[in-house]
Amino acid sequence: MTYRYTITYRSAPDPLVAVEAWPRDKSVALPREIHRPSFTIGKLEGTRTIMLWTALNDLSKRYRSRKRGNFNAINLPPEEPSATADAYRLGLAAAALQHISDSEAADNALIYIIRATQEEIWFWASKYLGVVDEGIKTERVVEALCVLSSSK
């Protein structure tokens, strides 16, 4: 089943960036997915959201962005593989920044994720979301990303 990806963000009063996957068609959605996303790729709250503003501005220029109350939403086209890759890249960056406490490690991880190839993003996102191996904890994936990003 394919999904449609939505990036929701706001700068005030509480900064937030969330990348969510929704069912592409409501007829195939599970009952719990009618008014909720199927899964969240990444969510970042707090002052570190400023680290993602450049990427958010680029995506809002490339794809349609609209205002919903306090939030801005970018609905990525589900038929474009590059849009799906952008969703996973930003979601993975948000998830990593949410879990990393050290500022230098957060900077290194963000630079690595932004510069990574699509294959690397698919690999890390599948590990983080538990698609490949459900036994891996998200903290271990983020820790591995930090080690890898600081070694380059």
N, CA and C atoms as a LAMMPS dump frame, in Angstrom:
ITEM: TIMESTEP
0
ITEM: NUMBER OF ATOMS
456
ITEM: BOX BOUNDS ff ff ff
-5.0000000000000000e+02 5.0000000000000000e+02
-5.0000000000000000e+02 5.0000000000000000e+02
-5.0000000000000000e+02 5.0000000000000000e+02
ITEM: ATOMS id mol type element x y z
1 1 1 N 0.836 -1.172 0
2 1 2 C 0 0 0
3 1 3 C 0.882 1.237 0
4 2 1 N 0.54 2.17 -0.786
5 2 2 C 1.308 3.406 -0.836
6 2 3 C 0.701 4.441 0.102
7 3 1 N 1.507 5.401 0.418
8 3 2 C 1.106 6.445 1.348
9 3 3 C 1.247 7.802 0.691
10 4 1 N 0.587 8.77 1.282
11 4 2 C 0.834 10.159 0.925
12 4 3 C 1.514 10.777 2.136
13 5 1 N 2.538 11.54 1.877
14 5 2 C 3.362 12.086 2.944
15 5 3 C 3.059 13.557 3.146
16 6 1 N 2.968 13.95 4.406
17 6 2 C 2.662 15.317 4.777
18 6 3 C 3.709 15.807 5.764
19 7 1 N 4.206 17.01 5.509
20 7 2 C 5.128 17.663 6.434
21 7 3 C 4.359 18.808 7.067
22 8 1 N 4.235 18.775 8.373
23 8 2 C 3.535 19.798 9.122
24 8 3 C 4.546 20.515 9.993
25 9 1 N 4.488 21.852 9.979
26 9 2 C 5.442 22.603 10.793
27 9 3 C 4.863 23.939 11.233
28 10 1 N 5.434 24.444 12.323
29 10 2 C 5.106 25.781 12.818
30 10 3 C 6.321 26.315 13.558
31 11 1 N 6.419 27.644 13.585
32 11 2 C 7.557 28.263 14.267
33 11 3 C 7.179 28.8 15.637
34 12 1 N 5.919 29.131 15.854
35 12 2 C 5.499 29.657 17.145
36 12 3 C 4.058 29.235 17.392
37 13 1 N 3.569 29.11 18.549
38 13 2 C 4.206 29.368 19.826
39 13 3 C 5.155 28.247 20.258
40 14 1 N 4.854 27.021 19.9
41 14 2 C 5.745 25.9 20.204
42 14 3 C 6.276 25.347 18.894
43 15 1 N 7.571 25.551 18.587
44 15 2 C 8.117 25.07 17.305
45 15 3 C 7.953 23.558 17.156
46 16 1 N 7.566 23.148 15.955
47 16 2 C 7.297 21.742 15.693
48 16 3 C 7.506 21.442 14.224
49 17 1 N 8.105 20.279 13.938
50 17 2 C 8.199 19.733 12.582
51 17 3 C 7.821 18.261 12.688
52 18 1 N 6.842 17.829 11.889
53 18 2 C 6.41 16.433 11.891
54 18 3 C 6.263 15.949 10.454
55 19 1 N 6.784 14.763 10.184
56 19 2 C 6.658 14.142 8.873
57 19 3 C 5.834 12.868 9.072
58 20 1 N 4.655 12.843 8.432
59 20 2 C 3.712 11.76 8.647
60 20 3 C 3.335 11.08 7.337
61 21 1 N 3.002 9.799 7.447
62 21 2 C 2.531 9.02 6.306
63 21 3 C 1.061 8.687 6.528
64 22 1 N 0.238 9.085 5.58
65 22 2 C -1.201 8.844 5.637
66 22 3 C -1.576 7.851 4.542
67 23 1 N -2.648 7.083 4.722
68 23 2 C -3.084 6.192 3.644
69 23 3 C -3.423 7.008 2.4
70 24 1 N -3.037 6.487 1.267
71 24 2 C -3.264 7.224 0.011
72 24 3 C -4.74 7.345 -0.307
73 25 1 N -5.513 6.344 0.058
74 25 2 C -6.94 6.343 -0.203
75 25 3 C -7.669 5.94 1.078
76 26 1 N -8.701 6.653 1.436
77 26 2 C -9.433 6.375 2.671
78 26 3 C -10.16 5.035 2.629
79 27 1 N -10.426 4.521 1.439
80 27 2 C -11.129 3.242 1.345
81 27 3 C -10.263 2.074 1.81
82 28 1 N -8.945 2.217 1.785
83 28 2 C -8.058 1.141 2.224
84 28 3 C -7.467 1.396 3.604
85 29 1 N -7.87 2.485 4.234
86 29 2 C -7.342 2.827 5.554
87 29 3 C -7.97 1.936 6.622
88 30 1 N -7.18 1.609 7.606
89 30 2 C -7.693 0.878 8.763
90 30 3 C -8.55 1.82 9.595
91 31 1 N -9.402 1.293 10.451
92 31 2 C -10.251 2.182 11.263
93 31 3 C -9.453 3.195 12.098
94 32 1 N -8.303 2.808 12.592
95 32 2 C -7.495 3.74 13.395
96 32 3 C -6.777 4.773 12.524
97 33 1 N -6.757 4.585 11.21
98 33 2 C -6.07 5.495 10.301
99 33 3 C -7.002 6.504 9.617
100 34 1 N -8.262 6.527 10.002
101 34 2 C -9.205 7.43 9.347
102 34 3 C -8.835 8.89 9.62
103 35 1 N -8.586 9.237 10.855
104 35 2 C -8.262 10.615 11.215
105 35 3 C -6.86 10.759 11.796
106 36 1 N -6.047 9.746 11.632
107 36 2 C -4.683 9.753 12.143
108 36 3 C -3.736 9.185 11.095
109 37 1 N -2.46 9.579 11.173
110 37 2 C -1.504 9.021 10.202
111 37 3 C -1.252 7.54 10.461
112 38 1 N -0.822 6.86 9.412
113 38 2 C -0.465 5.444 9.556
114 38 3 C 0.771 5.305 10.436
115 39 1 N 1.746 6.183 10.197
116 39 2 C 2.937 6.226 11.043
117 39 3 C 3.604 7.58 10.883
118 40 1 N 4.421 7.922 11.853
119 40 2 C 5.178 9.166 11.828
120 40 3 C 6.628 8.817 11.571
121 41 1 N 7.196 9.387 10.533
122 41 2 C 8.596 9.123 10.206
123 41 3 C 9.495 9.827 11.217
124 42 1 N 9.216 11.082 11.482
125 42 2 C 10.007 11.818 12.453
126 42 3 C 9.254 13.032 12.957
127 43 1 N 9.546 13.388 14.196
128 43 2 C 8.899 14.545 14.807
129 43 3 C 9.923 15.251 15.676
130 44 1 N 10.007 16.56 15.514
131 44 2 C 10.968 17.364 16.263
132 44 3 C 10.228 18.522 16.896
133 45 1 N 10.418 18.689 18.187
134 45 2 C 9.794 19.79 18.906
135 45 3 C 10.88 20.596 19.611
136 46 1 N 10.672 21.896 19.71
137 46 2 C 11.588 22.744 20.459
138 46 3 C 12.453 23.611 19.561
139 47 1 N 13.504 24.128 20.167
140 47 2 C 14.345 25.118 19.481
141 47 3 C 15.178 24.527 18.354
142 48 1 N 15.4 23.246 18.348
143 48 2 C 16.202 22.638 17.276
144 48 3 C 15.491 22.62 15.926
145 49 1 N 14.223 22.938 15.906
146 49 2 C 13.507 22.972 14.634
147 49 3 C 14.123 23.997 13.688
148 50 1 N 14.797 24.99 14.242
149 50 2 C 15.438 26.01 13.401
150 50 3 C 16.491 25.386 12.493
151 51 1 N 17.045 24.249 12.89
152 51 2 C 18.053 23.577 12.083
153 51 3 C 17.456 23.019 10.785
154 52 1 N 16.146 22.845 10.755
155 52 2 C 15.486 22.268 9.578
156 52 3 C 14.807 23.309 8.7
157 53 1 N 14.86 24.596 9.068
158 53 2 C 14.131 25.618 8.318
159 53 3 C 14.612 25.753 6.876
160 54 1 N 15.891 25.618 6.627
161 54 2 C 16.383 25.722 5.249
162 54 3 C 15.774 24.621 4.383
163 55 1 N 15.781 23.412 4.894
164 55 2 C 15.192 22.298 4.152
165 55 3 C 13.683 22.495 3.987
166 56 1 N 13.02 22.987 5.018
167 56 2 C 11.582 23.232 4.929
168 56 3 C 11.256 24.308 3.902
169 57 1 N 12.056 25.373 3.863
170 57 2 C 11.838 26.424 2.868
171 57 3 C 12.027 25.898 1.451
172 58 1 N 13.059 25.062 1.253
173 58 2 C 13.277 24.468 -0.072
174 58 3 C 12.096 23.591 -0.488
175 59 1 N 11.607 22.781 0.451
176 59 2 C 10.487 21.899 0.132
177 59 3 C 9.199 22.682 -0.103
178 60 1 N 8.99 23.753 0.648
179 60 2 C 7.767 24.538 0.444
180 60 3 C 7.788 25.279 -0.882
181 61 1 N 8.981 25.6 -1.394
182 61 2 C 9.086 26.213 -2.721
183 61 3 C 8.872 25.176 -3.819
184 62 1 N 9.377 23.965 -3.593
185 62 2 C 9.295 22.919 -4.603
186 62 3 C 7.901 22.292 -4.692
187 63 1 N 7.248 22.142 -3.543
188 63 2 C 5.924 21.524 -3.494
189 63 3 C 4.927 22.536 -2.935
190 64 1 N 3.679 22.252 -3.101
191 64 2 C 2.642 23.157 -2.625
192 64 3 C 2.593 23.19 -1.101
193 65 1 N 2.575 24.371 -0.56
194 65 2 C 2.483 24.564 0.877
195 65 3 C 1.228 25.372 1.176
196 66 1 N 0.56 25.02 2.244
197 66 2 C -0.623 25.791 2.609
198 66 3 C -0.705 25.936 4.12
199 67 1 N -1.439 26.923 4.535
200 67 2 C -1.572 27.257 5.949
201 67 3 C -2.852 26.622 6.487
202 68 1 N -2.726 25.954 7.647
203 68 2 C -3.875 25.367 8.338
204 68 3 C -3.806 25.793 9.801
205 69 1 N -4.513 26.87 10.151
206 69 2 C -4.475 27.364 11.528
207 69 3 C -3.086 27.879 11.858
208 70 1 N -2.485 27.353 12.927
209 70 2 C -1.122 27.73 13.321
210 70 3 C -0.059 26.989 12.524
211 71 1 N -0.472 25.981 11.779
212 71 2 C 0.469 25.111 11.085
213 71 3 C 0.569 25.44 9.601
214 72 1 N 1.723 25.138 9.036
215 72 2 C 1.911 25.091 7.592
216 72 3 C 2.015 23.624 7.23
217 73 1 N 1.46 23.256 6.09
218 73 2 C 1.494 21.854 5.658
219 73 3 C 1.99 21.772 4.234
220 74 1 N 2.868 20.815 4
221 74 2 C 3.352 20.515 2.664
222 74 3 C 2.879 19.104 2.343
223 75 1 N 2.021 18.99 1.342
224 75 2 C 1.56 17.684 0.887
225 75 3 C 2.422 17.27 -0.288
226 76 1 N 3.194 16.23 -0.089
227 76 2 C 4.108 15.763 -1.127
228 76 3 C 3.36 14.865 -2.109
229 77 1 N 3.633 15.015 -3.406
230 77 2 C 2.94 14.177 -4.392
231 77 3 C 3.354 12.707 -4.24
232 78 1 N 2.368 11.808 -4.074
233 78 2 C 2.703 10.403 -3.827
234 78 3 C 3.289 9.68 -5.022
235 79 1 N 3.125 10.205 -6.225
236 79 2 C 3.625 9.505 -7.411
237 79 3 C 5.068 9.838 -7.739
238 80 1 N 5.684 10.78 -7.016
239 80 2 C 7.073 11.166 -7.279
240 80 3 C 8.015 10.502 -6.273
241 81 1 N 8.914 9.635 -6.73
242 81 2 C 9.864 8.999 -5.812
243 81 3 C 10.781 10.009 -5.11
244 82 1 N 11.122 11.099 -5.797
245 82 2 C 11.987 12.088 -5.16
246 82 3 C 11.267 12.793 -4.012
247 83 1 N 9.959 12.962 -4.105
248 83 2 C 9.192 13.564 -3.019
249 83 3 C 9.147 12.627 -1.814
250 84 1 N 8.995 11.337 -2.083
251 84 2 C 9.016 10.358 -1.004
252 84 3 C 10.38 10.335 -0.332
253 85 1 N 11.441 10.426 -1.111
254 85 2 C 12.794 10.471 -0.552
255 85 3 C 12.981 11.73 0.291
256 86 1 N 12.436 12.851 -0.163
257 86 2 C 12.517 14.089 0.626
258 86 3 C 11.796 13.936 1.96
259 87 1 N 10.657 13.259 1.957
260 87 2 C 9.906 13.04 3.197
261 87 3 C 10.718 12.201 4.18
262 88 1 N 11.304 11.117 3.685
263 88 2 C 12.095 10.258 4.569
264 88 3 C 13.366 10.962 5.035
265 89 1 N 13.983 11.757 4.197
266 89 2 C 15.193 12.495 4.575
267 89 3 C 14.874 13.479 5.702
268 90 1 N 13.822 14.27 5.533
269 90 2 C 13.461 15.254 6.552
270 90 3 C 12.96 14.568 7.819
271 91 1 N 12.191 13.502 7.666
272 91 2 C 11.711 12.759 8.829
273 91 3 C 12.832 12.131 9.624
274 92 1 N 13.792 11.563 8.931
275 92 2 C 14.943 10.97 9.604
276 92 3 C 15.772 12.037 10.311
277 93 1 N 15.934 13.19 9.67
278 93 2 C 16.665 14.294 10.299
279 93 3 C 15.933 14.769 11.548
280 94 1 N 14.627 14.912 11.471
281 94 2 C 13.847 15.348 12.637
282 94 3 C 13.948 14.332 13.769
283 95 1 N 13.848 13.055 13.444
284 95 2 C 13.932 12.008 14.462
285 95 3 C 15.316 11.987 15.117
286 96 1 N 16.356 12.128 14.305
287 96 2 C 17.713 12.117 14.857
288 96 3 C 17.938 13.321 15.763
289 97 1 N 17.516 14.498 15.321
290 97 2 C 17.709 15.699 16.134
291 97 3 C 16.907 15.645 17.427
292 98 1 N 15.783 14.964 17.427
293 98 2 C 14.977 14.838 18.643
294 98 3 C 15.67 13.962 19.679
295 99 1 N 16.407 12.945 19.227
296 99 2 C 17.021 11.998 20.151
297 99 3 C 18.44 12.369 20.575
298 100 1 N 19.142 13.176 19.8
299 100 2 C 20.54 13.496 20.098
300 100 3 C 20.594 14.658 21.083
301 101 1 N 21.367 14.488 22.138
302 101 2 C 21.454 15.558 23.142
303 101 3 C 22.649 16.48 22.91
304 102 1 N 23.738 15.975 22.357
305 102 2 C 24.947 16.773 22.13
306 102 3 C 24.786 17.648 20.879
307 103 1 N 25.101 18.923 20.98
308 103 2 C 24.921 19.861 19.858
309 103 3 C 25.833 19.538 18.684
310 104 1 N 27.086 19.198 18.963
311 104 2 C 28.024 18.893 17.874
312 104 3 C 27.611 17.623 17.138
313 105 1 N 27.176 16.614 17.882
314 105 2 C 26.709 15.377 17.254
315 105 3 C 25.448 15.639 16.427
316 106 1 N 24.588 16.526 16.911
317 106 2 C 23.37 16.871 16.159
318 106 3 C 23.726 17.566 14.85
319 107 1 N 24.685 18.489 14.893
320 107 2 C 25.133 19.159 13.663
321 107 3 C 25.71 18.167 12.669
322 108 1 N 26.572 17.278 13.148
323 108 2 C 27.191 16.286 12.272
324 108 3 C 26.154 15.34 11.667
325 109 1 N 25.201 14.904 12.486
326 109 2 C 24.17 13.995 11.988
327 109 3 C 23.304 14.683 10.939
328 110 1 N 22.955 15.946 11.173
329 110 2 C 22.137 16.672 10.201
330 110 3 C 22.877 16.846 8.881
331 111 1 N 24.134 17.198 8.941
332 111 2 C 24.925 17.355 7.714
333 111 3 C 25.004 16.029 6.965
334 112 1 N 25.226 14.942 7.698
335 112 2 C 25.308 13.63 7.06
336 112 3 C 23.984 13.269 6.384
337 113 1 N 22.868 13.476 7.079
338 113 2 C 21.563 13.097 6.536
339 113 3 C 21.217 13.946 5.318
340 114 1 N 21.499 15.227 5.364
341 114 2 C 21.194 16.106 4.232
342 114 3 C 22.02 15.734 3.003
343 115 1 N 23.258 15.305 3.2
344 115 2 C 24.152 14.97 2.078
345 115 3 C 24.09 13.508 1.653
346 116 1 N 23.395 12.68 2.399
347 116 2 C 23.37 11.24 2.123
348 116 3 C 22.641 10.937 0.82
349 117 1 N 23.011 9.82 0.213
350 117 2 C 22.332 9.379 -1.008
351 117 3 C 20.95 8.832 -0.654
352 118 1 N 20.109 8.665 -1.666
353 118 2 C 18.772 8.12 -1.417
354 118 3 C 18.834 6.711 -0.835
355 119 1 N 19.788 5.922 -1.279
356 119 2 C 19.911 4.556 -0.777
357 119 3 C 20.236 4.542 0.708
358 120 1 N 21.12 5.455 1.137
359 120 2 C 21.452 5.542 2.557
360 120 3 C 20.235 5.983 3.376
361 121 1 N 19.468 6.918 2.839
362 121 2 C 18.269 7.379 3.54
363 121 3 C 17.27 6.242 3.676
364 122 1 N 17.061 5.457 2.604
365 122 2 C 16.13 4.321 2.684
366 122 3 C 16.622 3.323 3.738
367 123 1 N 17.928 3.075 3.75
368 123 2 C 18.485 2.119 4.709
369 123 3 C 18.246 2.579 6.138
370 124 1 N 18.652 3.811 6.444
371 124 2 C 18.533 4.309 7.814
372 124 3 C 17.08 4.466 8.235
373 125 1 N 16.229 4.912 7.343
374 125 2 C 14.81 5.064 7.68
375 125 3 C 14.168 3.702 7.948
376 126 1 N 14.525 2.693 7.146
377 126 2 C 13.963 1.364 7.371
378 126 3 C 14.439 0.784 8.698
379 127 1 N 15.674 1.046 9.058
380 127 2 C 16.172 0.602 10.36
381 127 3 C 15.464 1.343 11.484
382 128 1 N 15.34 2.67 11.328
383 128 2 C 14.726 3.487 12.371
384 128 3 C 13.256 3.123 12.587
385 129 1 N 12.528 2.881 11.5
386 129 2 C 11.104 2.558 11.603
387 129 3 C 10.851 1.085 11.92
388 130 1 N 11.902 0.259 11.919
389 130 2 C 11.745 -1.146 12.244
390 130 3 C 11.21 -1.987 11.114
391 131 1 N 11.402 -1.538 9.876
392 131 2 C 10.905 -2.285 8.718
393 131 3 C 11.773 -3.505 8.464
394 132 1 N 13.092 -3.333 8.539
395 132 2 C 14.026 -4.415 8.232
396 132 3 C 14.169 -5.372 9.41
397 133 1 N 14.376 -4.829 10.593
398 133 2 C 14.568 -5.655 11.775
399 133 3 C 13.848 -4.997 12.943
400 134 1 N 12.784 -5.632 13.404
401 134 2 C 11.974 -5.042 14.464
402 134 3 C 12.675 -5.057 15.817
403 135 1 N 13.748 -5.817 15.953
404 135 2 C 14.436 -5.922 17.23
405 135 3 C 15.369 -4.757 17.535
406 136 1 N 15.634 -3.91 16.569
407 136 2 C 16.558 -2.798 16.766
408 136 3 C 15.814 -1.625 17.381
409 137 1 N 16.384 -1.08 18.459
410 137 2 C 15.771 0.074 19.108
411 137 3 C 16.177 1.344 18.375
412 138 1 N 15.286 2.322 18.386
413 138 2 C 15.545 3.579 17.669
414 138 3 C 16.769 4.303 18.225
415 139 1 N 17.012 4.187 19.512
416 139 2 C 18.178 4.848 20.112
417 139 3 C 19.475 4.295 19.535
418 140 1 N 19.495 3.008 19.255
419 140 2 C 20.694 2.384 18.672
420 140 3 C 20.928 2.87 17.248
421 141 1 N 19.858 3.064 16.501
422 141 2 C 19.984 3.553 15.127
423 141 3 C 20.515 4.981 15.137
424 142 1 N 19.98 5.822 16.016
425 142 2 C 20.444 7.203 16.116
426 142 3 C 21.893 7.239 16.593
427 143 1 N 22.245 6.376 17.52
428 143 2 C 23.628 6.29 17.997
429 143 3 C 24.568 5.895 16.857
430 144 1 N 24.155 4.94 16.042
431 144 2 C 24.97 4.532 14.887
432 144 3 C 25.097 5.672 13.886
433 145 1 N 24.029 6.416 13.671
434 145 2 C 24.088 7.58 12.787
435 145 3 C 25.081 8.609 13.317
436 146 1 N 25.097 8.827 14.617
437 146 2 C 26.044 9.78 15.217
438 146 3 C 27.476 9.334 15.034
439 147 1 N 27.74 8.06 15.241
440 147 2 C 29.09 7.532 15.079
441 147 3 C 29.534 7.68 13.63
442 148 1 N 28.671 7.301 12.716
443 148 2 C 28.995 7.376 11.299
444 148 3 C 29.197 8.822 10.84
445 149 1 N 28.35 9.723 11.287
446 149 2 C 28.423 11.118 10.839
447 149 3 C 29.634 11.834 11.414
448 150 1 N 30.072 11.45 12.61
449 150 2 C 31.255 12.121 13.176
450 150 3 C 32.548 11.553 12.621
451 151 1 N 32.496 10.381 11.985
452 151 2 C 33.709 9.769 11.458
453 151 3 C 34.021 10.256 10.05
454 152 1 N 33.072 10.898 9.373
455 152 2 C 33.32 11.355 8.005
456 152 3 C 33.901 12.73 7.981
